């Protein structure tokens, strides 16, 4: 391991995991500092859950090295587990136990004997105090996520690993959950979160974009958007739906995103190609079309970087 291991709370080099002959994670290189909120971002099947289970010591790597809190991932996984919290997608609450009883159960698992004050703090922090006597099975989806987070935090971990924590939660509860995470960050806890949602990635200090088991880029959300090749143009016209379908007949889907009232067009060739596309729409009676160069979103950048990578990897 190189010298950055002394400053990084999570450090990996070429970390890999295969299932038989099928690679799930290939050459995962990370250096995450204490107090960061770090996001591993990618679509379903990208390898995010496998990566987070490797970092938690749940899965053994089939290649590479890693250290968490200066413990070796392979040789000292039990020491790592004692000092981290892990909220998996399948985190199991006990429906026939109350909110209070669920937290008590996880406190006992982690060997926290005097947990009363900590439990009260977590209930207040997650706004679950009024519901502490309610059975877990009677909670809403968002409240179950908050309770799961409280259970994850009961032993005061230094790092929490959250695997797509807001999947399946309504938008309001999603926002509340992320506000709670910001509060946890203020307490000095390092947060490693996986998410398929690009709007959530914007909340992180830094992110890594993951696809097919490997990292495409790591940096701040601003860094990632700045690295996007080409330019984004917004097309405003009277019929965005038909306009999108018309453009799909001439340009690949990676170059187009349909929004409610407009179409976004990505081009490596710049304004001339954007003008060509708008002229095509007007020839088909879908004009007038107003076009303007617009800053890329994180979603725009991710799609463009994926497309560029596939072009570079294509045989000549």
Secondary structure, 3 states (H helix, E strand, C coil): CCHHHHCEEEEEEEEEEEECCEEEEEEEEEEEECCCEEEEECCCCCCHHHHHHHHCCCCCCCEEEEEECCEECCCCHHHHHHHEEEECCCCCCCCCCEHHHHHHHHHHHCCCCCCHHHHHHHHHHCCCHHHCCCEHHHCCHHHHHHHHHHHHHCCCCCEEEEECCCCCCCHHHHHHHHHHHHHHHHCCCEEEEEECCHHHHCCCCEEEEEECCEEEEEECHHHHHHCCCCEEEEEECCCHHHHHHHHHCCCCHHHEEECCCCEEEEECCCHHHHHHHHHHHHHCCCCCCEEEEECCCHHHHHHHHHHHHHHHHCCC
